[in-house]
């Protein structure tokens, strides 16, 4: 069945991203996190600058915008240079 033949309300399961991919959790006020893996039906994300992982439903994530990606990568670089993360 092709995409055109699928019912309009049918949602497909999002493809599991590669480890380390930046994602935005829309259920946490658009917090950017790094994909760490799957736990049952949930995806595990970790704050870009380190910290405790959290779980999110795959339907509540999206790709970051270019500015969100830039901010997250800049924050990661700053944390590394300050010695807060390796």
C-alpha positions as CSV (number, residue, x, y, z in Angstrom):
1,X,0.0,0.0,0.0
2,X,1.5,3.3,-1.0
3,X,1.3,6.6,0.9
4,X,-1.5,7.8,-1.4
5,X,-3.6,4.8,-0.6
6,X,-3.4,5.0,3.2
7,X,-6.4,6.4,5.1
8,X,-6.0,10.2,6.0
9,X,-6.2,9.6,9.8
10,X,-3.8,6.7,9.9
11,X,-0.5,7.7,11.6
12,X,2.6,5.8,10.8
13,X,5.2,5.0,13.4
14,X,8.2,7.3,13.2
15,X,11.5,5.8,12.1
16,X,13.9,5.4,15.0
17,X,16.7,7.9,14.5
18,X,20.4,7.3,14.8
19,X,22.0,7.6,18.3
20,X,23.1,11.2,18.9
21,X,20.5,12.8,16.6
22,X,19.2,16.0,17.9
23,X,15.4,16.1,18.5
24,X,12.9,18.5,20.0
25,X,10.5,17.2,22.6
26,X,7.2,19.2,22.1
27,X,5.8,17.8,25.3
28,X,8.6,19.6,27.3
29,X,8.2,23.1,26.0
30,X,10.4,22.3,22.9
31,X,13.4,21.1,24.8
32,X,16.2,19.9,22.5
33,X,17.7,16.5,23.4
34,X,20.0,14.0,21.9
35,X,18.5,10.6,21.0
36,X,20.0,7.8,23.1
37,X,17.8,4.8,22.3
38,X,14.5,3.1,22.8
39,X,12.8,1.9,26.0
40,X,9.7,-0.1,25.1
41,X,7.4,2.3,23.1
42,X,9.3,5.4,24.3
43,X,12.4,7.1,23.0
44,X,15.2,8.2,25.5
45,X,16.6,11.7,25.1
46,X,19.4,13.4,27.0
47,X,20.0,17.1,27.5
48,X,22.6,18.4,25.0
49,X,24.8,19.7,27.8
50,X,24.6,16.5,29.9
51,X,22.2,15.4,32.6
52,X,19.5,12.9,33.3
53,X,17.8,11.2,30.3
54,X,14.0,11.4,29.9
55,X,11.5,9.3,28.0
56,X,9.2,10.7,25.3
57,X,6.5,9.3,23.1
58,X,7.8,9.2,19.5
59,X,4.7,11.3,18.4
60,X,5.9,14.2,20.6
61,X,9.2,14.7,18.8
62,X,10.2,16.7,15.8
63,X,13.4,17.7,14.0
64,X,15.0,20.9,15.3
65,X,14.8,24.1,13.2
66,X,18.2,25.4,12.0
67,X,18.3,28.0,14.8
68,X,17.4,25.3,17.5
69,X,20.2,23.1,16.1
70,X,22.7,25.9,16.2
71,X,21.8,26.9,19.7
72,X,22.1,23.3,20.9
73,X,25.4,22.7,19.2
74,X,26.8,26.0,20.6
75,X,25.6,25.1,24.1
76,X,27.3,21.7,23.8
77,X,30.6,23.4,22.7
78,X,30.4,25.9,25.5
79,X,29.8,23.1,28.1
80,X,32.8,21.1,26.7
81,X,35.1,24.1,26.9
82,X,34.1,24.8,30.5
83,X,34.7,21.2,31.4
84,X,31.1,20.4,32.3
85,X,30.9,17.5,29.7
86,X,33.4,15.4,27.9
